Amino acid sequence: MHSLDSGARICLMNEHFYRSISTLQNKTLRCVSKDSITSMRGEPLDVMGCIDIVFFIGVDHFVHTFRIARDIQQSIIPGWDFLLAHEIQVKQRYFKI
């Protein structure tokens, strides 16, 4: 399940989903800053590192940095950093990109 979580500041991917994509296994995770990344409940997330991911939404091509977290349930949470960087508008009435 992929979630559009409008409260997330940064893009996240869960560890299981990350490991299920064979083409990502050849890439080395970069270290993340020492700043604490927390869940919506304020609990710290266990972030393994970050990686630039190339992906498509429809016919549009994107490259963006995702943090890989061990303790999130959703496969992918696109953050505001992605939405703003790529000038994506969300139609709130339908929750479509």
N, C-alpha and C positions, 0 to 999 in steps of 0.2 A: 504494500500500500504506500502510495506517495502522498504526502500531505502538504497543503499550502497553509503554512502557519504564519499568519501575518504578524505575529508577535516576535518572531525570531529575527535577531539582528544579523546573524551569520548563517551560512549554509552548512548543514550537517548531514552526514550519512552514517547509518549504523554499521558496526563492524561486520556483521553477518552478510549484509548486502554487499559491502565492499569486497569481502573475500569471495563472494559468488561471481564476481566479474573477473574472468581470467586475464583480460588484457590489462587490468590495473595491477596485477601481481608483479609485473616487471618493473614497476615504478617504485622508487623509494619515497616513503612518507617524509615530509619535511617536519621539522620541529615547529611547534606553535609557541606563541609568546607565553610568558609566565602568568599573564592575566587569567583569572579564573573564569571559566565558562560555566554558567549555571542553567539549570532547567527552569521551566516556568514556576516551579514550586520553590525555587531558590537553592536547590541542591546542586553541588558541584558535579559536573559531568567528567567522566574519565575519557579524555581526548587522547588518542594514540598519536595523532599528527595530522598534517594536512596534505592535500594533493590537488593538482589542477586536473580537472575532468573535462573532456570534450563530449558534448552530447547534443541531441537534437530535440526540439519541440516542434512537431509538424515538419516543415521544411526549413525552419530556422536553425542555424548552427551556433552553438555557444561554447565558450571555454570559461570555466570559473573555478575558484578554489573552494573545496569542501573540507571541513574538519571531519575526521573519522572518530566517532564516539562509540564506546563499548556499551553504554547504558541508555540508549534511546530505543523506543519501540518502533517508530516509523522508519521505513527504509531510507527516505530522503526528506529533509525539511529545507525547502528553499527559503533563504533569509532575505531581509530587506536589502542586504548588500548586493545580492544577485538582481533583484527587481530594479533597484536604482541604477546599477552599473549598466544594465542592458535596456533601460528605459521601458520596462514592461509595466503595463497598466493592468490591474486586476478589476474585472467587472464584478463588483461585490454582489450585485443582484443574482448573478448566476455562478459566481466563484469560478470563472473561466479566465484563462490567460489570453 
